[in-house]
Amino acid sequence: MLMRVIRKLDHWIGRISHLLMLLSGILILLMAWVESYGVVKRYVFHNPDPAAYELSTMFLLFCGVLAVAGVERLDRHVRNDMLASRFPPRVKLILLNTIFPLMALIFCIVLTWKSVGNALYALEIGQVSKTSWALPLAPIKFVIPLGYTLLCLVLLSKFCRGINMLKGAKASTQTE
């Protein structure tokens, strides 16, 4: 039963995270175009555009936050196995599939909770950027909890699969 729910959840998380990773790739292209535009406008026409820098930083934030769940789901992130490599294979398996995802999940839950509070506060006070463009920051700040909520779901799914894998391994060792 639990594995059926996890598979269904994984299917939707996979689709959403793949879509967000594609969006991040498109944003990287847009960021390169906006930065090129800003450089040409500044150095060729001697008329800097304040929006170029702000858009680039906003796109960079979106790229990192929206792609992090997909990268974690595909296990394509940078991982430091300094701690896990010192243990036997069975303990390493437990660490990498249950303990580490659980610790990351706790961290991401706190990060999501605090970023929602920050975004709601920005919405409440009508916070805008400090440039002449005066971009409203609340919609931008709501992207952070959105991306990290998806990461929390990926980590929860990874943790549940790890627990299920351990139960399966425990059952197979008991029958032998």
Backbone bond lengths (Angstrom), bond angles and torsions (degrees), N, CA, C in turn:
res aa  C-N    CA-C-N  psi(-1)  N-CA   C-N-CA  omega(-1)  CA-C   N-CA-C  phi
1 M - - - 1.456 - - 1.532 111.08 -
2 L 1.328 115.37 -50.19 1.462 119.95 -178.85 1.524 110.84 -63.00
3 M 1.325 116.19 -41.24 1.468 119.02 -179.22 1.526 111.41 -66.74
4 R 1.322 118.07 -31.68 1.464 120.55 177.60 1.531 110.37 -66.64
5 V 1.314 116.77 -40.88 1.465 121.25 176.99 1.530 110.20 -65.77
6 I 1.328 115.91 -41.68 1.467 120.05 179.53 1.528 110.33 -64.19
7 R 1.335 117.30 -42.49 1.468 119.84 178.67 1.518 111.47 -62.94
8 K 1.322 116.86 -41.60 1.463 120.99 178.50 1.530 110.23 -64.53
9 L 1.327 116.01 -44.92 1.459 121.11 177.71 1.529 110.68 -62.50
10 D 1.337 116.48 -43.33 1.467 120.59 178.20 1.520 112.05 -60.13
11 H 1.312 116.61 -38.35 1.465 120.86 179.99 1.532 110.30 -60.45
12 W 1.322 116.36 -48.94 1.473 119.78 -178.77 1.520 112.44 -72.12
13 I 1.312 116.41 -38.17 1.467 119.46 176.52 1.523 109.84 -62.39
14 G 1.327 115.82 -41.52 1.460 120.38 178.73 1.514 112.47 -61.01
15 R 1.317 116.49 -43.87 1.467 119.79 179.54 1.524 111.46 -65.36
16 I 1.324 116.01 -45.85 1.464 120.18 -178.22 1.528 110.44 -66.52
17 S 1.331 117.01 -45.13 1.467 119.19 -178.14 1.527 111.21 -67.44
18 H 1.334 117.69 -34.54 1.466 120.10 176.30 1.529 110.23 -64.78
19 L 1.321 116.12 -42.96 1.462 120.77 178.14 1.532 110.89 -62.22
20 L 1.329 117.03 -42.33 1.464 120.62 179.49 1.528 111.86 -68.99
21 M 1.343 117.64 -32.12 1.463 119.14 175.93 1.530 110.39 -69.34
22 L 1.326 117.69 -37.41 1.468 120.60 174.57 1.522 110.53 -62.76
23 L 1.328 116.06 -43.75 1.456 120.65 177.60 1.532 110.71 -60.69
24 S 1.324 116.95 -39.16 1.467 120.55 177.64 1.523 111.23 -63.28
25 G 1.316 116.95 -40.14 1.456 120.33 176.85 1.517 112.21 -62.82
26 I 1.323 116.16 -41.41 1.468 120.53 177.02 1.523 110.34 -64.49
27 L 1.326 116.48 -39.40 1.470 120.28 178.30 1.526 112.01 -65.09
28 I 1.334 117.21 -33.14 1.464 119.61 176.24 1.523 109.82 -64.38
29 L 1.327 116.77 -41.58 1.467 119.91 176.99 1.528 111.17 -64.06
30 L 1.325 116.10 -43.62 1.468 119.94 177.43 1.529 111.23 -62.96
31 M 1.320 116.03 -39.21 1.462 120.02 179.46 1.530 110.28 -63.58
32 A 1.324 117.10 -40.67 1.469 120.11 177.92 1.526 110.18 -64.72
33 W 1.314 116.90 -40.20 1.468 120.21 179.47 1.530 110.85 -66.16
34 V 1.313 117.19 -44.89 1.467 121.33 -179.42 1.526 110.66 -64.01
35 E 1.341 117.49 -41.92 1.466 120.12 178.64 1.524 111.12 -65.19
36 S 1.326 117.00 -40.43 1.471 120.32 177.51 1.522 110.74 -63.02
37 Y 1.316 115.40 -42.45 1.462 120.52 176.79 1.531 110.37 -59.71
38 G 1.338 116.47 -45.22 1.456 120.87 -179.70 1.520 112.70 -63.22
39 V 1.338 116.80 -40.11 1.471 120.74 179.60 1.524 110.17 -66.99
40 V 1.339 117.10 -44.76 1.471 120.15 179.80 1.522 110.18 -63.26
41 K 1.311 116.52 -43.59 1.455 119.76 -178.59 1.539 111.20 -64.98
42 R 1.334 115.98 -37.56 1.465 119.64 -178.43 1.530 111.90 -73.77
43 Y 1.325 116.91 -48.99 1.465 119.19 -170.82 1.530 114.35 -92.76
44 V 1.315 117.76 -26.32 1.465 119.33 179.17 1.522 110.62 -90.44
45 F 1.327 115.74 -46.91 1.464 119.57 -176.22 1.530 113.42 -97.48
46 H 1.319 117.77 -2.51 1.476 123.49 179.46 1.532 111.97 52.46
47 N 1.322 115.23 39.50 1.458 121.84 -178.90 1.530 107.73 -140.50
48 P 1.334 118.25 83.79 1.469 119.54 -175.79 1.527 112.46 -63.98
49 D 1.315 114.55 145.37 1.460 121.22 178.68 1.533 107.91 -105.34
50 P 1.334 119.14 115.22 1.469 120.23 -177.88 1.525 112.64 -67.10
51 A 1.317 117.83 -22.60 1.457 120.46 -177.70 1.529 112.09 -73.68
52 A 1.322 118.41 -25.15 1.467 120.97 -176.29 1.525 111.23 -62.05
53 Y 1.298 117.30 -48.36 1.468 120.61 -179.33 1.529 110.40 -65.76
54 E 1.305 116.62 -43.69 1.465 120.57 -177.89 1.527 111.16 -64.92
55 L 1.319 117.37 -42.91 1.458 120.29 177.20 1.524 111.55 -63.35
56 S 1.305 116.62 -39.95 1.465 120.28 179.88 1.522 111.49 -63.43
57 T 1.302 117.60 -44.55 1.467 119.96 179.36 1.528 111.14 -67.31
58 M 1.317 116.46 -36.54 1.464 120.24 177.62 1.536 110.20 -65.25
59 F 1.340 117.04 -44.26 1.460 120.69 178.58 1.524 111.21 -64.53
60 L 1.327 117.11 -36.34 1.461 120.84 178.12 1.525 111.01 -64.73
61 L 1.318 116.87 -42.13 1.465 121.05 176.15 1.520 110.16 -60.69
62 F 1.335 116.74 -47.73 1.465 120.80 -179.88 1.524 111.44 -60.01
63 C 1.337 116.68 -42.01 1.472 120.55 -179.56 1.525 111.03 -59.69
64 G 1.301 116.89 -47.38 1.458 119.98 -178.63 1.506 113.37 -67.00
65 V 1.310 116.59 -44.65 1.458 120.61 -174.95 1.531 111.93 -73.95
66 L 1.309 116.95 -38.78 1.464 119.42 -176.67 1.528 112.92 -78.23
67 A 1.316 117.91 -25.65 1.461 120.23 -177.12 1.524 113.34 -91.87
68 V 1.310 118.69 -14.05 1.466 121.10 -172.33 1.535 112.18 -63.01
69 A 1.319 119.08 -37.29 1.467 120.87 -179.77 1.529 110.84 -68.28
70 G 1.316 116.94 -41.51 1.459 120.00 178.78 1.512 112.44 -65.71
71 V 1.312 116.41 -38.98 1.462 120.78 178.66 1.528 110.03 -65.65
72 E 1.316 117.21 -41.80 1.463 121.00 177.58 1.525 110.86 -65.70
73 R 1.304 116.92 -40.94 1.462 121.06 -179.24 1.527 111.51 -63.28
74 L 1.327 116.24 -38.21 1.464 120.60 179.88 1.530 112.92 -84.47
75 D 1.329 117.12 -1.37 1.468 122.91 -177.17 1.522 111.66 57.21
76 R 1.319 116.87 40.78 1.457 122.28 -178.83 1.529 112.11 -106.99
77 H 1.300 117.56 15.86 1.456 121.88 -178.75 1.523 110.14 -86.30
78 V 1.295 115.73 165.98 1.454 120.95 176.00 1.521 107.17 -77.94
79 R 1.323 115.31 127.00 1.456 118.85 -178.31 1.522 108.45 -126.09
80 N 1.291 116.00 133.69 1.446 121.26 177.45 1.519 107.34 -99.83
81 D 1.314 116.60 108.45 1.458 121.43 -177.87 1.522 112.68 -93.16
82 M 1.337 116.14 22.65 1.449 119.80 -177.81 1.532 111.42 -57.68
83 L 1.319 116.77 -41.30 1.464 120.01 -179.29 1.524 110.70 -78.95
84 A 1.326 116.62 -48.66 1.458 120.37 -174.33 1.523 112.55 -66.94
85 S 1.323 118.45 -29.64 1.468 120.82 -176.89 1.528 112.36 -70.43
86 R 1.302 118.30 -13.60 1.469 121.93 -178.56 1.528 112.65 -86.02
87 F 1.323 117.17 -4.11 1.457 121.09 -177.24 1.524 111.03 -107.02
88 P 1.328 116.37 161.96 1.468 119.37 174.89 1.539 110.61 -63.37
89 P 1.335 117.12 161.01 1.475 120.18 -176.00 1.534 114.46 -54.45
90 R 1.323 118.60 -40.18 1.477 121.36 -178.87 1.539 110.37 -64.51
91 V 1.308 117.43 -45.30 1.467 121.57 179.59 1.528 109.78 -67.35
92 K 1.322 116.08 -39.46 1.469 120.70 177.07 1.528 110.59 -59.86
93 L 1.317 116.00 -42.19 1.468 121.13 177.72 1.524 110.85 -61.62
94 I 1.311 116.59 -42.91 1.467 120.75 178.64 1.523 110.21 -64.37
95 L 1.327 116.31 -45.05 1.466 120.28 179.85 1.527 111.45 -60.43
96 L 1.327 116.99 -50.67 1.467 120.94 -173.82 1.528 113.52 -72.34
97 N 1.329 117.06 -26.48 1.466 118.90 -175.27 1.518 114.80 -103.82
98 T 1.327 118.10 -13.94 1.470 118.71 179.59 1.532 113.01 -129.45
99 I 1.314 116.85 -55.32 1.470 120.40 -173.31 1.535 111.11 -65.95
100 F 1.342 116.73 -51.59 1.467 119.40 -177.81 1.527 112.49 -64.23
101 P 1.362 119.41 -44.40 1.475 117.47 175.92 1.531 113.13 -62.32
102 L 1.336 117.25 -34.65 1.462 119.94 178.15 1.527 111.04 -66.24
103 M 1.327 116.95 -43.11 1.468 120.11 178.36 1.534 110.61 -64.42
104 A 1.326 116.23 -42.74 1.468 120.08 178.23 1.521 110.66 -64.71
105 L 1.329 116.84 -37.63 1.467 121.01 178.98 1.527 110.67 -62.89
106 I 1.319 117.23 -44.45 1.467 120.67 178.94 1.529 109.99 -61.34
107 F 1.326 116.79 -45.26 1.462 120.84 178.45 1.529 110.94 -60.81
108 C 1.330 117.06 -45.06 1.472 120.68 -177.43 1.527 112.11 -69.30
109 I 1.321 117.45 -32.24 1.466 120.05 176.39 1.529 109.61 -63.97
110 V 1.323 116.96 -45.14 1.472 120.62 178.40 1.520 110.20 -63.83
111 L 1.331 117.20 -43.50 1.459 121.79 179.17 1.532 110.97 -61.43
112 T 1.309 116.85 -42.95 1.471 121.17 178.63 1.522 110.39 -64.92
113 W 1.318 116.81 -45.99 1.461 121.45 -179.33 1.528 110.85 -59.76
114 K 1.329 116.58 -46.73 1.463 119.43 -179.55 1.530 112.25 -68.77
115 S 1.329 117.87 -35.70 1.466 119.80 -179.67 1.529 111.51 -71.78
116 V 1.328 117.67 -30.54 1.472 119.59 173.96 1.522 109.30 -64.60
117 G 1.325 116.79 -44.26 1.465 120.35 177.33 1.519 112.33 -59.86
118 N 1.325 116.37 -41.38 1.452 121.04 179.11 1.532 111.17 -66.05
119 A 1.322 116.96 -41.69 1.467 120.71 179.61 1.533 110.89 -67.42
120 L 1.329 117.20 -40.55 1.468 120.18 177.93 1.522 111.34 -64.66
121 Y 1.332 116.27 -38.12 1.460 119.88 177.61 1.530 110.34 -65.53
122 A 1.327 117.31 -42.17 1.468 121.05 178.08 1.523 110.61 -62.23
123 L 1.322 116.76 -37.44 1.466 121.14 177.25 1.532 110.73 -68.09
124 E 1.316 116.20 -42.24 1.462 121.80 -178.38 1.526 112.46 -62.58
125 I 1.322 117.33 -42.57 1.461 119.72 -176.96 1.523 112.96 -92.56
126 G 1.345 116.42 -3.88 1.464 119.57 -179.53 1.524 112.35 68.51
127 Q 1.315 116.63 41.43 1.459 121.59 -176.52 1.530 111.09 -63.75
128 V 1.330 115.23 135.35 1.466 121.58 177.30 1.524 108.24 -126.81
129 S 1.329 116.20 162.96 1.462 120.21 179.04 1.518 110.00 -69.13
130 K 1.315 116.01 160.71 1.463 121.04 -174.64 1.522 113.46 -89.69
131 T 1.310 117.06 14.37 1.459 119.94 178.34 1.524 109.77 -95.68
132 S 1.313 116.07 175.61 1.466 119.60 179.71 1.528 111.65 -68.97
133 W 1.308 116.10 -16.16 1.462 120.21 179.50 1.528 111.04 -75.95
134 A 1.323 118.86 -28.93 1.470 126.21 177.80 1.527 112.15 51.26
135 L 1.317 115.55 59.73 1.459 122.70 179.91 1.524 109.63 -76.40
136 P 1.348 119.02 131.22 1.471 120.31 176.41 1.533 110.23 -63.61
137 L 1.310 117.55 131.26 1.463 121.48 -174.06 1.523 114.42 -92.52
138 A 1.311 118.79 -17.68 1.468 120.24 -177.31 1.528 112.70 -59.89
139 P 1.346 120.12 -48.34 1.471 118.34 179.16 1.532 112.31 -61.21
140 I 1.316 116.86 -34.69 1.463 121.08 178.98 1.525 109.86 -68.37
141 K 1.324 116.09 -40.82 1.458 120.05 -178.82 1.527 112.38 -71.36
142 F 1.332 118.63 -22.09 1.460 120.67 177.22 1.524 111.88 -74.78
143 V 1.318 118.33 -16.74 1.463 121.30 177.35 1.532 110.22 -68.11
144 I 1.317 117.29 -32.46 1.471 121.25 -178.36 1.532 111.28 -63.02
145 P 1.333 120.20 -52.68 1.467 117.67 177.90 1.529 112.84 -65.87
146 L 1.314 117.31 -28.43 1.463 119.57 177.29 1.532 110.33 -63.25
147 G 1.320 116.77 -49.86 1.462 120.48 179.61 1.512 112.70 -64.36
148 Y 1.318 117.44 -39.73 1.455 120.08 -178.48 1.521 112.99 -78.62
149 T 1.320 118.23 -22.80 1.467 120.00 171.47 1.520 109.50 -65.88
150 L 1.324 116.35 -42.93 1.461 119.68 176.54 1.531 110.49 -63.60
151 L 1.323 117.72 -39.30 1.460 120.69 176.30 1.525 110.71 -62.93
152 C 1.320 117.68 -39.13 1.470 120.81 177.08 1.528 110.63 -60.75
153 L 1.325 116.67 -40.80 1.466 120.14 178.55 1.531 111.00 -65.57
154 V 1.327 117.21 -40.14 1.468 121.00 177.76 1.528 109.77 -62.87
155 L 1.319 117.22 -45.36 1.464 120.97 -179.43 1.527 111.55 -66.85
156 L 1.328 117.31 -37.85 1.460 120.46 177.07 1.525 110.22 -63.61
157 S 1.306 116.53 -43.13 1.460 121.11 177.89 1.526 110.95 -62.96
158 K 1.319 116.60 -42.62 1.465 121.42 178.89 1.528 110.58 -63.26
159 F 1.321 116.48 -41.96 1.461 121.20 178.77 1.530 110.90 -63.93
160 C 1.328 117.00 -45.15 1.476 120.59 179.62 1.525 111.26 -63.41
161 R 1.324 117.29 -40.31 1.471 120.03 176.42 1.521 110.70 -64.16
162 G 1.330 117.32 -37.46 1.462 120.89 177.78 1.509 111.84 -65.15
163 I 1.317 116.62 -43.31 1.470 120.88 177.38 1.525 109.78 -62.71
164 N 1.329 116.73 -44.34 1.458 120.78 179.67 1.527 111.19 -63.59
165 M 1.327 117.02 -38.44 1.449 121.53 177.65 1.536 110.33 -63.92
166 L 1.324 116.47 -41.10 1.465 120.04 178.49 1.523 111.46 -66.45
167 K 1.325 116.72 -38.18 1.478 119.96 177.23 1.521 109.80 -64.25
168 G 1.329 116.48 -41.30 1.464 120.46 178.75 1.514 111.71 -65.34
169 A 1.326 117.02 -40.80 1.464 121.15 178.98 1.522 110.42 -68.12
170 K 1.329 116.49 -36.62 1.465 120.63 179.50 1.527 110.50 -67.55
171 A 1.351 116.01 -41.16 1.456 120.85 179.80 1.526 110.70 -66.28
172 S 1.333 117.91 -37.84 1.465 120.09 -179.15 1.534 111.16 -71.56
173 T 1.328 119.17 -31.73 1.454 121.15 178.09 1.524 111.24 -75.14
174 Q 1.342 117.34 -28.04 1.466 120.64 179.33 1.524 111.41 -74.82
175 T 1.341 116.97 -31.65 1.473 119.62 -178.48 1.523 111.77 -80.08
176 E 1.323 117.86 -17.23 1.469 119.94 -178.18 1.474 113.87 -79.67
